[in-house]
Amino acid sequence: MGVFFGGLSSLFYGVADFVGGEASRRAPAQAVVLRAGFVSAPAITVVALVLGGEAAVRDLVLAVAAGTLGAFGLVLLFTGLAKGHAAAVAPASAVFGAVLPVAAAVILGERPSTLAWAGVILAIPSIVLCSWAAEPGDVAFGGLGYGLLAGLGFGGYTTVISRTSEASNLLPLVPARLALVLVVLLMAAAGLWRLGAVRLAPAGMSSLNGILDVGANVTLLLALRFGSLALVGVAASLYPGVTVILARLINREHLRARQVVGLALTLVALGAIAAG
């Protein structure tokens, strides 16, 4: 069940990143994240309160830390995509977003089966192949720093939010989302971007990104409640395959042979993880 929800989370994340990346071509990444947050924060609050739970102070502190990491991850991802560095940003963010939870899980004592480990190992090159879309003339490793730091933010979010108690149910998502909005506002206060740019963020795409992000975070936390941090972390990081398919269907981008191979490997990796 954990891997199923993790895969569903990848689906939501993949669509959300595609929409967010498109929106960030028209407005600063922070503006898109903030405008999406205005939609996702109340939506995720309603979902969490309806499902209920009992959160301790420790859960709330962990949630705020996770939300802060996720905020930086999103801003860095959208910034890298908007600068045209998808060839390095997308795979690096997904790979590091998967590797960090796996490393944390091993340190915490998780021991997945051999088949599941095979799926984890296979998932890494599949992520790279899916999202490697360099064009002739691109700068080698352009924007790699954005992807690496974004991945650490995403992986950190998954790892930290997984440490909240089961009794808290989905309640940690509320302070995590509020922390995300606060971090982006503080960036504006520090002069890193102009708050007035929020009006430039496409309302429809930003709102859609926010709703999809709610779905991604809800299914991710449900996956972590049911399953292994290592396996869920990888299953939830296979979203580049979704983004690539959307780019093909909507933007008519040509699928390269390596991306087709990556998509096939993604399905095999997910199957091995689920079976393990």
C-alpha positions in Angstrom: 0.0 0.0 0.0 2.9 2.4 0.8 4.4 2.0 -2.7 1.0 2.4 -4.3 0.5 5.8 -2.6 4.1 6.7 -3.3 3.6 6.0 -7.0 0.4 8.1 -6.9 2.3 10.9 -5.2 4.8 10.7 -8.2 1.9 11.2 -10.5 0.7 14.3 -8.7 4.2 15.7 -8.4 5.0 15.1 -12.1 1.9 17.0 -13.2 2.4 19.7 -10.6 6.0 20.2 -11.7 5.1 20.4 -15.3 2.4 23.1 -14.6 4.7 24.9 -12.2 7.6 24.9 -14.6 5.4 26.4 -17.3 4.1 29.1 -15.0 7.6 30.0 -13.9 8.4 31.0 -17.4 6.0 33.9 -17.0 6.7 35.0 -13.4 9.4 34.5 -10.8 9.4 31.0 -9.2 8.8 32.4 -5.8 5.7 34.2 -7.1 4.3 30.9 -8.5 5.1 29.0 -5.3 3.4 31.7 -3.2 0.3 32.0 -5.3 0.0 28.2 -5.3 0.4 28.3 -1.6 -2.5 30.6 -1.2 -4.6 27.8 -2.7 -2.9 24.8 -1.2 -2.7 26.0 2.4 -6.4 26.3 3.0 -7.2 23.2 1.0 -4.7 21.0 2.9 -5.9 22.4 6.2 -9.5 21.4 5.4 -8.4 17.8 4.4 -6.2 17.4 7.5 -8.9 18.7 9.9 -11.6 16.5 8.3 -9.5 13.4 8.7 -8.5 14.4 12.2 -5.6 13.3 14.4 -3.6 14.2 17.5 -0.4 16.1 16.9 2.2 16.6 19.6 4.6 19.6 19.7 7.3 17.4 18.3 5.1 16.7 15.2 4.5 20.4 14.7 8.3 21.2 15.0 9.2 18.5 12.5 6.5 19.7 10.1 7.7 23.2 10.1 11.3 22.0 9.4 10.0 19.8 6.6 8.0 22.6 5.1 11.0 24.9 5.1 13.1 22.4 3.3 10.3 21.8 0.8 9.9 25.5 0.1 13.5 25.9 -0.8 13.3 22.8 -3.0 10.3 24.1 -4.9 11.8 27.6 -5.5 15.1 26.1 -6.7 13.4 23.6 -8.9 11.2 26.2 -10.6 14.0 28.7 -10.9 16.2 26.1 -12.6 13.4 25.0 -15.0 12.5 28.6 -15.9 16.2 29.3 -16.8 16.0 26.5 -19.3 18.2 24.0 -17.3 15.7 21.2 -17.3 18.3 18.8 -18.7 20.3 18.9 -15.4 17.8 20.3 -12.9 15.0 17.6 -13.3 17.2 14.5 -13.0 19.4 15.9 -10.3 16.5 17.0 -8.1 14.7 13.7 -8.5 17.8 11.6 -7.9 18.9 13.4 -4.8 15.3 13.6 -3.7 15.3 9.8 -3.8 18.8 9.1 -2.4 18.5 11.1 0.8 15.4 9.1 2.1 17.1 5.8 1.2 20.3 6.8 3.1 18.2 8.0 6.1 16.2 4.8 6.1 19.4 2.6 6.1 20.8 4.6 9.0 17.5 4.2 10.9 17.7 0.4 10.4 15.4 -0.3 7.5 16.3 -3.4 5.5 14.3 -3.8 2.3 14.3 -7.1 0.5 16.8 -7.9 -2.3 14.1 -7.5 -5.0 13.2 -4.1 -3.5 16.8 -3.0 -3.5 17.1 -4.1 -7.1 14.2 -1.8 -7.9 15.8 1.1 -5.9 19.1 0.6 -7.8 17.3 0.5 -11.2 15.2 3.6 -10.4 18.2 5.9 -10.3 19.3 5.5 -13.9 15.6 5.4 -15.0 15.1 8.9 -13.4 18.2 10.3 -15.2 17.2 8.8 -18.5 13.6 10.0 -18.3 14.5 13.6 -17.5 17.7 14.0 -19.5 16.6 16.3 -22.3 19.7 18.2 -23.3 19.6 19.9 -26.7 22.6 20.6 -29.0 24.4 23.6 -27.7 23.3 23.2 -24.1 25.9 24.0 -21.4 27.1 20.7 -19.9 25.7 20.3 -16.4 24.0 23.7 -16.7 21.9 24.4 -13.6 23.2 21.3 -11.8 23.4 23.2 -8.6 19.7 24.1 -8.7 18.8 20.4 -9.2 21.2 19.2 -6.4 19.9 21.7 -3.8 16.3 21.2 -4.9 16.7 17.4 -4.5 18.2 17.9 -1.0 15.2 20.0 -0.2 12.7 17.4 -1.5 14.6 14.5 0.1 14.8 16.4 3.4 11.1 17.1 3.3 10.3 13.4 2.8 12.7 12.3 5.5 11.7 14.8 8.1 7.9 14.6 7.6 8.2 10.8 7.9 9.3 11.1 11.5 6.0 12.6 12.6 3.8 10.3 14.6 1.1 8.1 13.1 -1.4 9.5 15.6 -1.0 13.0 14.0 -2.4 11.6 10.8 -2.2 14.4 8.1 -2.2 17.3 10.6 1.6 17.9 10.1 0.9 19.0 6.5 -0.8 22.1 7.8 2.2 23.7 9.6 4.5 22.4 6.8 2.4 24.3 4.2 2.3 27.4 6.3 6.1 27.2 6.7 6.4 27.1 3.0 4.4 30.2 2.5 6.3 32.0 5.3 9.7 31.1 3.8 8.7 32.6 0.4 7.3 35.7 2.1 10.6 36.1 4.0 12.5 35.8 0.7 10.5 38.8 -0.5 11.2 40.8 2.7 14.9 40.0 2.3 14.8 41.5 -1.2 15.4 38.3 -3.1 12.2 38.9 -5.2 9.5 41.5 -5.5 6.2 40.7 -3.8 4.4 42.6 -6.5 5.5 39.9 -9.0 2.7 37.7 -7.6 0.3 39.3 -10.0 2.4 38.1 -12.9 2.0 34.5 -11.8 -0.7 32.9 -14.1 -3.7 32.4 -11.7 -5.0 29.2 -13.4 -1.7 27.4 -13.6 -0.6 28.5 -10.1 -3.9 27.4 -8.6 -3.7 24.0 -10.4 -0.2 23.6 -9.2 -1.4 24.2 -5.6 -4.2 21.7 -5.8 -1.9 19.0 -7.4 0.7 19.7 -4.7 -2.0 19.0 -2.1 -2.7 15.7 -3.7 1.0 14.9 -3.9 1.7 15.7 -0.2 -1.4 13.9 1.1 -0.6 10.7 -0.8 3.1 11.0 0.1 2.4 11.2 3.9 -0.2 8.3 3.6 2.5 6.3 1.8 5.0 7.0 4.6 2.4 6.0 7.2 1.9 2.6 5.5 5.3 1.8 4.0 9.1 2.0 4.2 10.8 5.4 4.0 13.4 4.0 1.6 10.9 2.5 -0.9 8.3 5.2 -0.6 11.1 7.8 -1.1 12.1 6.3 -4.4 8.6 5.6 -5.6 7.6 9.2 -5.0 10.7 10.4 -6.9 9.8 8.8 -10.2 7.8 11.9 -11.3 10.2 12.9 -14.1 8.6 10.2 -16.2 5.2 11.9 -15.8 6.6 15.3 -16.7 8.3 13.9 -19.8 5.0 12.3 -21.0 3.1 15.5 -20.4 5.8 17.5 -22.4 5.2 15.0 -25.2 1.4 15.2 -25.2 1.0 18.9 -24.5 4.1 20.6 -25.9 4.7 18.0 -28.6 8.2 17.5 -27.4 10.0 14.7 -29.2 10.7 11.7 -27.0 14.4 10.6 -27.3 15.3 7.0 -27.3 17.0 7.3 -23.9 13.7 8.7 -22.5 11.7 5.8 -23.8 14.2 3.4 -22.2 14.0 5.5 -19.0 10.2 5.2 -18.9 10.4 1.4 -19.4 13.0 1.1 -16.6 10.8 3.2 -14.4 7.9 0.8 -14.7 10.2 -2.2 -14.1 11.8 -0.4 -11.0 8.4 0.4 -9.6 7.2 -3.1 -10.1 10.3 -4.6 -8.4 9.8 -2.2 -5.4 6.2 -3.0 -5.1 6.8 -6.8 -5.3 9.6 -6.6 -2.8 
